[in-house]
Amino acid sequence: MISDKIKNEIINIVGEACWLDRPEHLVCYAYDAFLEEALPEAVVFPKTTREVSGVMKIASAQQIPVTARGAGTSVCGAPVPVRGGIVLCFSKMDKILEINTRDRYAVVQPGVINADLQKALAPSGFFYPPDPGSMTISTIGGNIAQNAGGPRCLKYGVTVDYILGLEIVLASGKIVRFGSKNVKDVTGYRLSSLICGSEGTLGLVTEAILKVVPQPEAVKTLMITFKDLDYTAKSVSDIIGSGILPAAMELMDQFTLNAIEDSAGLGLDREARGTLLIEIDGIKEACEKEAIKIIEKARANHAVSIREADSPEDRAELWTARRSAYGVFAKLAPDIVSEDITVPVSQVPEMIRRIVTITDHYGLRVGVLAHAGDGNMHPLIPADRNNKEEWANVIQAYDEIFAAAVELGGTLSGEHGIGLAKTEYLPLVMNQDSMDFMKTVKAAVDPDGILNPGKFV
Ligand SMILES: Cc1cc2nc3c(=O)[nH]c(=O)nc-3n(C[C@H](O)[C@H](O)[C@H](O)COP(=O)(O)OP(=O)(O)OC[C@H]3O[C@@H](n4cnc5c(N)ncnc54)[C@H](O)[C@@H]3O)c2cc1C
């Protein structure tokens, strides 16, 4: 319970306008894009690192749980304050502090929206590769805490590959810095990689130095449809296996495509059992050669239609379908469960077969959406939590999908993280000693367990 005295101490640090504790405000910070909800006691909006540090000193002395929040787009319950306490929302720390393309970095505060950074970089011919589907709303702090990926991470890598340095406020309120503005830096432990993906359980990101890269000379997008989902999936492993590394390789099944068509009317082929959206980038001539090879592989797998786009407008049209997928699923049922299993690319066809068999067995609808080139799949099940029988089937189906992914050499999450959604499944991929090691790390940096308690360990 936060007393009036503590409330006033925190208000003295951040100002009255940056403190919320009325029930109608708190409810807005009780959930993310997953299913669980829990009310905080207060929401605090720091504007500087010093303010974050000041709040943490009080929280640490009073053992108040603190859960960081960016935009709340997590799909695993990561920012849900399950032990109450304070939600520390970084939306007011949203400044791009420096862009230096000569030395290829940008320095940002954690509340910067990913797409705003992209917009700021564009005129200089540079970009920041991590591109989660939520990039127009999610924050760099949230992206770092979740080690977010996205379509073009197939070629370019995920968030952790772009962190040069971090400023972190620890549970104690101490301010620490790791890394630097140098592309090469092996001075000490690479602690920024430990923080990346730690979901706000080890420290609070208050500033980040990010690597940025030049935009490619040419980009080409292909949309290829297939009459058979098996051949769609096989094309993925055939293309990757032939040595081509597209920037993005997205797969949508017929259910997903029809849901998009019903909602957006984009003129997509409703008969197609599977669709691949493939983007290649680099030098123009190389892109053309790769496109020819990709089309050959697709034709060998009985592709039925191939659309090519070179101009930004045509490419945007092809991407509209993929980007609207989550939104249209939200119209199908009161709830959607979107999971994030990842398997070796060679196992993509088998994993898709298993997803379909398992969901059929439980009488559930499923849309398969995948960053297929890196084996990262999002089976989306629309359902209703209030329908107890259906919901029990959803849980059972996911238990089996997780087990199948692990059996095929895969893992629980490629990009969405663990949060509340997957903590109970961790023993499927980690032995007790590995779990204990995570607990040791947590206890060393947050001995009282006040940072995002109830997650991971
Ligand atoms: C439509 C949609 C599409 C999506 N597509 C993708 C995708 O393609 N790839 C992908 O990886 N994810 C995707 N996501 C999931 C989500 O957008 C990402 O996990 C994103 O990185 C979360 O950012 P956020 O700012 O919303 O963070 P939040 O959801 O607010 O928080 C996420 C986690 O980060 C912690 N956190 C936030 N800020 C800080 C900070 N400053 N310091 C320490 N910890 C902090 C929180 O405590 C929490 O644990 C998608 C979500 C939606 C709704």
The ligand as a MOL file (V3000), in Angstrom:
LIG
                    3D

  0  0  0     0  0            999 V3000
M  V30 BEGIN CTAB
M  V30 COUNTS 53 58 0 0 0
M  V30 BEGIN ATOM
M  V30 1 C -0.4340 -5.7860 -33.6100 0
M  V30 2 C 0.8370 -6.1910 -32.9170 0
M  V30 3 C 1.9060 -6.6290 -33.6850 0
M  V30 4 C 3.0870 -7.0250 -33.0670 0
M  V30 5 N 4.1240 -7.4360 -33.8450 0
M  V30 6 C 5.3020 -7.7710 -33.2610 0
M  V30 7 C 6.4080 -8.1680 -34.0600 0
M  V30 8 O 6.3330 -8.2470 -35.3030 0
M  V30 9 N 7.5590 -8.4810 -33.4140 0
M  V30 10 C 7.6840 -8.4150 -32.0680 0
M  V30 11 O 8.7730 -8.6890 -31.5400 0
M  V30 12 N 6.6500 -8.0470 -31.2940 0
M  V30 13 C 5.4720 -7.7080 -31.8410 0
M  V30 14 N 4.4180 -7.3330 -31.0530 0
M  V30 15 C 4.5800 -7.3120 -29.5780 0
M  V30 16 C 5.0010 -5.9450 -28.9810 0
M  V30 17 O 4.6070 -4.8850 -29.8200 0
M  V30 18 C 6.4930 -5.8740 -28.7290 0
M  V30 19 O 6.8580 -6.7790 -27.7260 0
M  V30 20 C 7.0180 -4.4730 -28.3350 0
M  V30 21 O 8.4150 -4.5400 -28.2610 0
M  V30 22 C 6.4730 -3.9690 -27.0110 0
M  V30 23 O 6.7730 -2.5870 -26.9070 0
M  V30 24 P 5.9210 -1.6070 -25.9690 0
M  V30 25 O 6.5200 -0.2580 -26.0370 0
M  V30 26 O 4.5020 -1.7170 -26.2750 0
M  V30 27 O 6.2590 -2.2340 -24.5360 0
M  V30 28 P 5.2390 -2.6940 -23.4010 0
M  V30 29 O 4.2770 -3.6720 -23.9520 0
M  V30 30 O 4.7180 -1.5330 -22.6980 0
M  V30 31 O 6.2360 -3.4580 -22.4350 0
M  V30 32 C 6.8820 -4.6320 -22.8400 0
M  V30 33 C 7.9030 -5.0550 -21.7800 0
M  V30 34 O 8.9530 -4.1170 -21.7580 0
M  V30 35 C 9.1410 -3.6050 -20.4350 0
M  V30 36 N 9.5880 -2.2290 -20.6090 0
M  V30 37 C 8.9590 -1.2250 -21.2980 0
M  V30 38 N 9.7100 -0.1130 -21.2710 0
M  V30 39 C 10.8230 -0.4200 -20.5620 0
M  V30 40 C 11.9820 0.3100 -20.1760 0
M  V30 41 N 12.1780 1.5870 -20.5240 0
M  V30 42 N 12.9190 -0.3200 -19.4190 0
M  V30 43 C 12.7610 -1.6150 -19.0620 0
M  V30 44 N 11.6920 -2.3530 -19.3830 0
M  V30 45 C 10.7460 -1.7540 -20.1380 0
M  V30 46 C 7.8070 -3.7880 -19.7610 0
M  V30 47 O 7.9410 -3.8890 -18.3520 0
M  V30 48 C 7.3650 -5.1070 -20.3670 0
M  V30 49 O 7.9700 -6.1620 -19.6660 0
M  V30 50 C 3.2090 -6.9740 -31.6410 0
M  V30 51 C 2.1300 -6.5310 -30.8830 0
M  V30 52 C 0.9560 -6.1480 -31.5030 0
M  V30 53 C -0.1720 -5.6740 -30.6410 0
M  V30 END ATOM
M  V30 BEGIN BOND
M  V30 1 1 1 2
M  V30 2 1 2 3
M  V30 3 2 2 52
M  V30 4 2 3 4
M  V30 5 1 4 5
M  V30 6 1 4 50
M  V30 7 2 5 6
M  V30 8 1 6 7
M  V30 9 1 6 13
M  V30 10 2 7 8
M  V30 11 1 7 9
M  V30 12 1 9 10
M  V30 13 2 10 11
M  V30 14 1 10 12
M  V30 15 2 12 13
M  V30 16 1 13 14
M  V30 17 1 14 15
M  V30 18 1 14 50
M  V30 19 1 15 16
M  V30 20 1 16 17
M  V30 21 1 16 18
M  V30 22 1 18 19
M  V30 23 1 18 20
M  V30 24 1 20 21
M  V30 25 1 20 22
M  V30 26 1 22 23
M  V30 27 1 23 24
M  V30 28 2 24 25
M  V30 29 1 24 26
M  V30 30 1 24 27
M  V30 31 1 27 28
M  V30 32 2 28 29
M  V30 33 1 28 30
M  V30 34 1 28 31
M  V30 35 1 31 32
M  V30 36 1 32 33
M  V30 37 1 33 34
M  V30 38 1 33 48
M  V30 39 1 34 35
M  V30 40 1 35 36
M  V30 41 1 35 46
M  V30 42 1 36 37
M  V30 43 1 36 45
M  V30 44 2 37 38
M  V30 45 1 38 39
M  V30 46 1 39 40
M  V30 47 2 39 45
M  V30 48 1 40 41
M  V30 49 2 40 42
M  V30 50 1 42 43
M  V30 51 2 43 44
M  V30 52 1 44 45
M  V30 53 1 46 47
M  V30 54 1 46 48
M  V30 55 1 48 49
M  V30 56 2 50 51
M  V30 57 1 51 52
M  V30 58 1 52 53
M  V30 END BOND
M  V30 END CTAB
M  END
